[in-house]
Amino acid sequence: MHSDLEGPLATRPATTDGADRRIAIVGLGYVGLPLAIAFVEAGLTVEGIDADAPRVAALASGCSPIDDISDDRLVAALARGFSVLAPADADLGAADAVFVCVPTPITKSKDPDLGPVLAAATLVREHLRAGQLVILQSTTFPGTTNGLFREELERTGLKAGRDFDLAYAPERVNPGDPASAAKGVPRLVGATSPDATARAAALLRHINDDVRELSSPEAAELAKLLENVFRNVNIALVNQLALLCERMGIDVWEVIDAAATKPFGFMRFTPGPGVGGHCIPVDPYYLAWRAREFGFVDRFVELAGDINLAMPRHVVDLVAEALNDRGKALKGARVGVIGVAFKPNVRDARNSPAADVIAGLGSRGAIVAYHDPHVPTFRAADGERLETTPLDQLVSGSDAIVVVTAHRAVDLARVYRDADLVVDTVNSSAGRTVPARRILRLGAGWNV
Ligand SMILES: NC(=O)c1ccc[n+]([C@@H]2O[C@H](COP(=O)([O-])OP(=O)(O)OC[C@H]3O[C@@H](n4cnc5c(N)ncnc54)[C@H](O)[C@@H]3O)[C@@H](O)[C@H]2O)c1
C-alpha cells in the first residue's frame, strides 16, 4: 500500500479537535477490552480484534472473560455497535485510530518476546492508510514504538509523521481495582511529533480527564517501566526484610505498619510468596534487556528479580519447618494451598507464585491440593494440572494449609478455626484469635 499524498503535514486531516471517532483495538484482554468498552460508552464506534478464536466467540456472545467488565456492560456495548472480530475479518482501514494492546511476555531466559506486538503490527500494516493514527499500548522497552513497530508499519511505504501518526500510550489499569480505571487516573502519551501527541491525547480525552503529553514515545515507554520496576524493587526490599525479621524474631508486618505511620517519604509495600501477573515479574526484564544493549547492567532490576523469584522456595521451606515442628516430614504430607490467583479477588493466575509453591512442594514429596473460588483449574510450574478442591475438604484433609492468596470469597476465619497447621504468607491471620503455635507467618515466625 502506498501513499498517494505529496506534501507532509498538508496531507493529514486536522484531527486534534477530537475528530477521530472510529476506533479499532487489536487485543481484547485485560487492557484492550476495558479500553474498547470505555470508548463505546463515550459514544465512539469501536471494532475489536483478537487472535484467540474462542475469546472472539465468547465476547461476541456477551460473555466477558475478565473480572472488571461485567457481562451486562459487554452486552450493552455490543448493542451500541461494538463489533468483535477475528484478524481475518478485521476492517482496520475503516478506523481513524488503531490501538495495539497485545501481550508482551518474556522468554524462558527472560528476554523480551515482541512476537505478539510484531504480529499485531503486521495486521495493522496490511490495512494501514494515510491519515490514520496508530497507538501502541502494550508495555515495552523504550525504542519499540519508534523501532521495530514503526519499521513494520513503514513497510507499506507510508512514513510515520508524514503519512500517518504513531504514538505510545501506556496503560495503568490494575485488574480487580476499579479505582485504577477511573477517568481521573492520569494517562501518558508520547508520539512521533507534537501534533501527533496532541491528536492521540485528544482521542484519549474521550475516556480520560487527565492526559499528560510527553515529548516522545520513548519517554512514555520508560515511564511505564519505571512504575513497574519501582514496585518490583520495593517488593523485593520488604521481602528481604521479611527474611531478616524471621531470623531476628521481629514481626515484619508490625515494622511495616509502624514505618507507614510516617506521613511523607515512605510508601507501604508488603512481603509475600512472590510476585505474579503480567506486569511485575515481566516488565523489569524489558528494561534490563534494553539497558544491556547500551552496555549498562541494571543491577536493581536483576537483584529485585532474584529476591522475588526466590520467595516461593522460601514458602516451601516454611511449610517444611511447620511440619517439622509437628514431627512430620514434608515428604508424604498432604498440603493444601489456599489461593492460586496472583493476587486477591481476581481470577488472573498468570505467573502466579502459587505455580512455583505447588511444584516446589510436589518436588519434595508433598501431596498438594488447592482451593480457589476464582480459579477452577490451575497448572503448576512443573506442568501438573490441578482442580480446585472444596474448602472443607481441603482443610480437613491436609496436614498443613498454606495461604498464598487471601481472597475475600474464602472463609479464612473457618480456615484458622479448623486447620491444624497454617503457614500464612500474606498476614491473613492478623487480628484473629487462634490457638498458640498453630500459625507460622512469613516474616514473623510462630504466632505465639
Ligand atoms: N493486565 C494488566 O494489568 C496490564 C496493565 C498495564 C499494562 N499491561 C500491558 O498491556 C499489554 C496487554 O496485556 P493484557 O493483560 O491485556 O494481556 P491479555 O493476555 O489479557 O490480552 C491480550 C489479548 O491479545 C490477544 N492477542 C495476542 N496476539 C494478538 C495478535 N497478534 N492479534 C490480535 N490479538 C492478539 C490475545 O488473544 C489476548 O486476548 C501487555 O503489554 C501488558 O504488559 C497490562
The ligand as a Gaussian input file, in Angstrom:
#p B3LYP/6-31G(d) Opt

LIG

0 1
 N       -3.028000      -6.708000      32.778000
 C       -2.641000      -5.560000      33.267000
 O       -2.940000      -5.231000      34.403000
 C       -1.839000      -4.572000      32.463000
 C       -1.722000      -3.264000      32.934000
 C       -0.996000      -2.352000      32.196000
 C       -0.365000      -2.755000      31.011000
 N       -0.484000      -4.057000      30.593000
 C        0.173000      -4.411000      29.336000
 O       -0.808000      -4.440000      28.305000
 C       -0.493000      -5.448000      27.360000
 C       -1.663000      -6.406000      27.224000
 O       -1.838000      -7.057000      28.470000
 P       -3.185000      -7.806000      28.851000
 O       -3.102000      -8.064000      30.315000
 O       -4.359000      -7.081000      28.292000
 O       -2.973000      -9.174000      28.036000
 P       -4.105000     -10.288000      27.789000
 O       -3.350000     -11.549000      27.582000
 O       -5.159000     -10.206000      28.827000
 O       -4.769000      -9.820000      26.427000
 C       -4.093000      -9.767000      25.243000
 C       -5.034000     -10.203000      24.125000
 O       -4.344000     -10.021000      22.893000
 C       -4.679000     -11.111000      22.046000
 N       -3.641000     -11.206000      21.019000
 C       -2.389000     -11.686000      21.144000
 N       -1.727000     -11.547000      19.982000
 C       -2.578000     -10.972000      19.113000
 C       -2.488000     -10.573000      17.753000
 N       -1.351000     -10.696000      17.072000
 N       -3.574000     -10.035000      17.160000
 C       -4.727000      -9.888000      17.852000
 N       -4.877000     -10.241000      19.144000
 C       -3.807000     -10.760000      19.760000
 C       -4.767000     -12.296000      22.967000
 O       -5.561000     -13.332000      22.405000
 C       -5.429000     -11.678000      24.205000
 O       -6.831000     -11.783000      24.178000
 C        0.788000      -6.102000      27.851000
 O        1.887000      -5.470000      27.259000
 C        0.782000      -5.802000      29.326000
 O        2.075000      -5.785000      29.890000
 C       -1.228000      -4.959000      31.281000

